[in-house]
Amino acid sequence: MLQKFQGVKRSTLNAINISPLQTGGKLTPEAREALLQWGDGYSVCDFCLGVLDEIKTPPIYDFVHEALPKFLGIEHVRITNGAREGMFAVMHALAQGGGCAVFDENAHYSSFIAAERAGLDARTVPNSGHPDYGINPDDYAKAFEEVKKETGKSPLLALLTYPDGNYGNIVDAKRVSKICQEYDVPLLLNGAYAVGRMPVNAKDMGADFIVGSGHKSMASSGPIGVLGVRDGYEDIVFRKSEHFKKKEVEMLGCTARGTAIMTLMASFHSVVERVKRWDEEVRKAQWFSAQLEDLGLRQLGDKPHQHDLLFFEAQNLYEISQKAKDGRYFLYNELKARKIHGIKPGLTKHFKLSTFGLPKKDLQYVVDAFDYIIKKYA
Ligand SMILES: *Cc1c(COP(=O)(O)O)cnc(C)c1O
């Protein structure tokens, strides 16, 4: 009976994968090797003196305290168990159980849950609605004013999702940070879909905190994230325990201890290199978007698009689903038959996908598949 848990094969392993969650988290060959080397539990702790990021062998210290601060453009970095854990650490440290925060309306659900757990009341800057779902940076000022009027205090934190995880919209972060500075509200940049894909520099953008996701965008097995904190906030976010002198409270004493950190490090060289090719990724995404629009779909969000995460509205596919034998599962099944994976089963009218890291010929194959499927049901 229990043997069913063994040797489970991954059916989607050899498909062309356009799942936005997965395109940036595919392991490099070096990371795959690290996965085997360091797979045993607590294997990274051989030479630990009590603080994960101070381990010299393997070179976690150099990675966390030299390579990552330079990469993120921020002074203090820690490894977390994911982007959400990084956001939670910042929120919990600043909130101390109360207060307001201002998020963009496109923020990820985990930002709201992190706020809930931290006891922060999250208000939102509304998006512009269909079809752009844009965030106007100036609306942060309005939201700050409203919080002030209502509570008598400034919000404790502003959050910008860069880009958001639905439409892949890129908001002018510098303009948001200018407003935050005017109101003296620290800014947290959620770069779960940016760090490891595209150039992001916290200092250039004026962000006080930045988070990234290793398993989403840094070619790592995860669960793992990175958290950057600007000079001046490190004693708040990374405060030490009163009882265990070396242990940081918001990190619960230790975070990603295992294959997650080793795959993140093993892929880092490739990740730094791929970020330099971001322009190419944007061009591919724009090309792909235009191809699907030629087939009668409509891309929502920023246009021309500036990110590989694309959201489509497909009235034509929806209409097919109304009469197809498989109903709303027809698209998933048709794509699966062509070894294309990543659009959620049952979705036809609205779905997102990602072109990140895929060769043009694979993207052409996906376009041809859509073309074929649409004509087949016409
Ligand atoms: C995926 C995602 C997250 C969550 O990332 P984890 O590392 O899994 O916690 C947070 N924010 C956005 C915008 C995301 O797309």
Ligand as a Chemical Component Dictionary entry (heavy atoms), coordinates in Angstrom:
data_LIG
# 
_chem_comp.id                   LIG 
_chem_comp.type                 NON-POLYMER 
_chem_comp.pdbx_formal_charge   0 
_chem_comp.three_letter_code    LIG 
# 
loop_
_chem_comp_atom.comp_id 
_chem_comp_atom.atom_id 
_chem_comp_atom.alt_atom_id 
_chem_comp_atom.type_symbol 
_chem_comp_atom.charge 
_chem_comp_atom.model_Cartn_x 
_chem_comp_atom.model_Cartn_y 
_chem_comp_atom.model_Cartn_z 
_chem_comp_atom.pdbx_ordinal 
LIG C1 C1 C 0 4.655 33.519 -6.627 1  
LIG C2 C2 C 0 4.487 34.832 -5.999 2  
LIG C3 C3 C 0 4.679 35.006 -4.632 3  
LIG C4 C4 C 0 4.963 33.885 -3.696 4  
LIG O1 O1 O 0 6.286 33.445 -3.805 5  
LIG P1 P1 P 0 6.833 32.358 -2.774 6  
LIG O2 O2 O 0 8.313 32.430 -2.943 7  
LIG O3 O3 O 0 6.292 31.030 -3.193 8  
LIG O4 O4 O 0 6.372 32.745 -1.409 9  
LIG C5 C5 C 0 4.570 36.275 -4.123 10 
LIG N1 N1 N 0 4.292 37.312 -4.901 11 
LIG C6 C6 C 0 4.103 37.188 -6.224 12 
LIG C7 C7 C 0 3.805 38.388 -7.061 13 
LIG C8 C8 C 0 4.174 35.947 -6.810 14 
LIG O5 O5 O 0 3.945 35.826 -8.129 15 
# 
loop_
_chem_comp_bond.comp_id 
_chem_comp_bond.atom_id_1 
_chem_comp_bond.atom_id_2 
_chem_comp_bond.value_order 
_chem_comp_bond.pdbx_ordinal 
LIG C1 C2 SING 1  
LIG C2 C3 SING 2  
LIG C2 C8 DOUB 3  
LIG C3 C4 SING 4  
LIG C3 C5 DOUB 5  
LIG C4 O1 SING 6  
LIG O1 P1 SING 7  
LIG P1 O2 DOUB 8  
LIG P1 O3 SING 9  
LIG P1 O4 SING 10 
LIG C5 N1 SING 11 
LIG N1 C6 DOUB 12 
LIG C6 C7 SING 13 
LIG C6 C8 SING 14 
LIG C8 O5 SING 15 
# 
